[in-house]
């Protein structure tokens, strides 16, 4: 669970130049229905951060849900040949065709983000951010939801 400021700070210290407001929560996309069911129970989440010269995937630790900068994957923009973004059930499928092959990712749609993993990871509060336990909803603090449209638009433009 990390704030957008934490993500940017980790990436700056690692030598990247993150673009403000262009971070979303993603997973690797499932290949078929069986893989989708298996991933439902055991899935790894990443922050996809667009940077000035690359796209970076920063993994969350399975144990602590904190970010692990030592395992970041960098995809230089000059190596991306084509990006396809399409609806896939309750998610967006993002296919990055690179000089080395295809990377298929899945991002949860923003409309239900407060009830799903992306909302929990982007706010740090899980289903509590829906306001069920109090009068004040923290939905405005969900940076995945806030960044999704612009990030998908910029990925399509690559």
Buried (B, 14 or more C-beta within 10 A) or exposed (E): BBEBEBBBBBBEEBEBEBBEBBBBBBBBBBEEEEEBEEBEEEBEBBBBBBBEEBBBBBBBEEEEEEBBBEEBEBBEEEBBEEBEBEEBEEBBBBBBBBEEEEBBBBBBBBEEBBBBBBBBBBBBBBEBBBEEEEEEEBBEBBBBBBBBEBBBEBBEEE
